[in-house]
Amino acid sequence: MSTELTIRNATFKNPVLTASGTFGYGLECPAFVDVSQLGGVVTKSISRKPRDGNPPQRIAETSAGMLNSIGLANVGVDVFLAEKLPALRKAGATVVVNIAASSIEEYAYVLERCEEHEGIAGYEINVSCPNVKDGGLSFGTSCPAVAEITRDLRKRTEKLLAMKLTPNVTSIGEFARACEAEGADAVSCVNTFVGMDIFVDSRRPKIATITGGFSGPAILPMALAKVWEVRKAVNIPIIGIGGICTAEDALKFLIVGASLIQVGTALFVDPGVGPTIAEGIAAYMDRHGMKSLNELIGSLDTSLQPSLVAAGWE
Ligand SMILES: Cc1cc2nc3c(=O)[nH]c(=O)nc-3n(C[C@H](O)[C@H](O)[C@H](O)COP(=O)(O)O)c2cc1C
């Protein structure tokens, strides 16, 4: 039985990756997780220049998730390539570099700088950050802009190119179709939902930007529905993201049609949960006599069930 999966020329030993921005540069938690046991590490979004991000308060916990407005704070591509990438490679990680930018030229610049270096499995392009004024959602909610960015970057790399989509649009399937048409190898679904929370006594917002990105267990059913919509729209692989905390959560995304999954907010509770989820997926495949991930991916049974028990209700 194998949990390995290859998309374009990137091979992942299992389908569990860490989600961008929730695992630093993959090197902050060596006491909790061996990154070589993960399918891959998706880096914090990297931009051309270092960014401080938004002013605090940048994070607030909600009853079943979290709001963030980090604003793409990162070390910039030069420091990433000089310091973070070599350390990640040494630790045995399969590295997917997430790129954020405020112009097509900036996306291209960062990607081309990365192309000069060994040890990058592929790219995830963040066209969906809800927490920045320039770029971010202004790209991610414009289908022509997402198509143009995909087309431009496709010309610049032979490596895995995954476009990370926002769920904050009416029809995510249309965006996925545009990415597929312009040569993307995969789409990552989804980035955070726009959310908001306030204190009633002070009548002030909980985060400084007032609204932010909402993530964690609360978004799982919404993210799953987005993956389902995208599955019906395109044939390229989907990387499923949104509220995954356990192997059962991850299996839902794979069964609905994702080829890989990412774990984000759950890492704030347990930074070592990735390999545990990967083991749980392997145990499920074993139990169900599956030899490869392809037997699991997209195996959703949508036929009408004669009884609740047959449908899975205990
Ligand atoms: C604190 C925080 C920072 C994030 N930073 C980024 C980022 O830099 N780039 C990006 O593409 N997504 C970023 N995300 C979004 C996650 O990668 C992921 O798409 C989202 O949180 C949904 O997954 P989850 O519910 O498992 O957290 C961030 C999420 C959180 C919670």
The ligand as an SDF file (V2000), in Angstrom:
LIG
                    3D

 31 33  0  0  0  0  0  0  0  0999 V2000
   -2.4550   32.8100   11.1390 C   0  0  0  0  0  0  0  0  0  0  0  0
   -2.6850   32.4400    9.7040 C   0  0  0  0  0  0  0  0  0  0  0  0
   -1.8260   32.9260    8.7200 C   0  0  0  0  0  0  0  0  0  0  0  0
   -2.0250   32.5860    7.3820 C   0  0  0  0  0  0  0  0  0  0  0  0
   -1.1540   33.0430    6.4400 N   0  0  0  0  0  0  0  0  0  0  0  0
   -1.2970   32.6560    5.1360 C   0  0  0  0  0  0  0  0  0  0  0  0
   -0.3390   33.0540    4.1620 C   0  0  0  0  0  0  0  0  0  0  0  0
    0.6490   33.7150    4.4380 O   0  0  0  0  0  0  0  0  0  0  0  0
   -0.5490   32.6440    2.8700 N   0  0  0  0  0  0  0  0  0  0  0  0
   -1.6270   31.8670    2.4990 C   0  0  0  0  0  0  0  0  0  0  0  0
   -1.7400   31.5080    1.3090 O   0  0  0  0  0  0  0  0  0  0  0  0
   -2.5330   31.4600    3.4260 N   0  0  0  0  0  0  0  0  0  0  0  0
   -2.3960   31.8410    4.7270 C   0  0  0  0  0  0  0  0  0  0  0  0
   -3.2960   31.4120    5.6650 N   0  0  0  0  0  0  0  0  0  0  0  0
   -4.4440   30.5630    5.2450 C   0  0  0  0  0  0  0  0  0  0  0  0
   -4.1600   29.0720    5.4850 C   0  0  0  0  0  0  0  0  0  0  0  0
   -3.0530   28.6240    4.7450 O   0  0  0  0  0  0  0  0  0  0  0  0
   -5.4050   28.2100    5.1600 C   0  0  0  0  0  0  0  0  0  0  0  0
   -5.7230   28.3660    3.7950 O   0  0  0  0  0  0  0  0  0  0  0  0
   -6.6230   28.6000    5.9940 C   0  0  0  0  0  0  0  0  0  0  0  0
   -6.2520   28.9160    7.3110 O   0  0  0  0  0  0  0  0  0  0  0  0
   -7.6880   27.4890    6.0370 C   0  0  0  0  0  0  0  0  0  0  0  0
   -7.1770   26.2950    6.5870 O   0  0  0  0  0  0  0  0  0  0  0  0
   -7.3670   25.8970    8.1550 P   0  0  0  0  0  0  0  0  0  0  0  0
   -8.8210   26.0520    8.4730 O   0  0  0  0  0  0  0  0  0  0  0  0
   -6.8750   24.4820    8.2440 O   0  0  0  0  0  0  0  0  0  0  0  0
   -6.5270   26.8500    8.9320 O   0  0  0  0  0  0  0  0  0  0  0  0
   -3.1230   31.7490    7.0230 C   0  0  0  0  0  0  0  0  0  0  0  0
   -3.9840   31.2600    8.0060 C   0  0  0  0  0  0  0  0  0  0  0  0
   -3.7780   31.5980    9.3400 C   0  0  0  0  0  0  0  0  0  0  0  0
   -4.7220   31.0470   10.3760 C   0  0  0  0  0  0  0  0  0  0  0  0
  1  2  1  0
  2  3  1  0
  2 30  2  0
  3  4  2  0
  4  5  1  0
  4 28  1  0
  5  6  2  0
  6  7  1  0
  6 13  1  0
  7  8  2  0
  7  9  1  0
  9 10  1  0
 10 11  2  0
 10 12  1  0
 12 13  2  0
 13 14  1  0
 14 15  1  0
 14 28  1  0
 15 16  1  0
 16 17  1  0
 16 18  1  0
 18 19  1  0
 18 20  1  0
 20 21  1  0
 20 22  1  0
 22 23  1  0
 23 24  1  0
 24 25  2  0
 24 26  1  0
 24 27  1  0
 28 29  2  0
 29 30  1  0
 30 31  1  0
M  END
$$$$
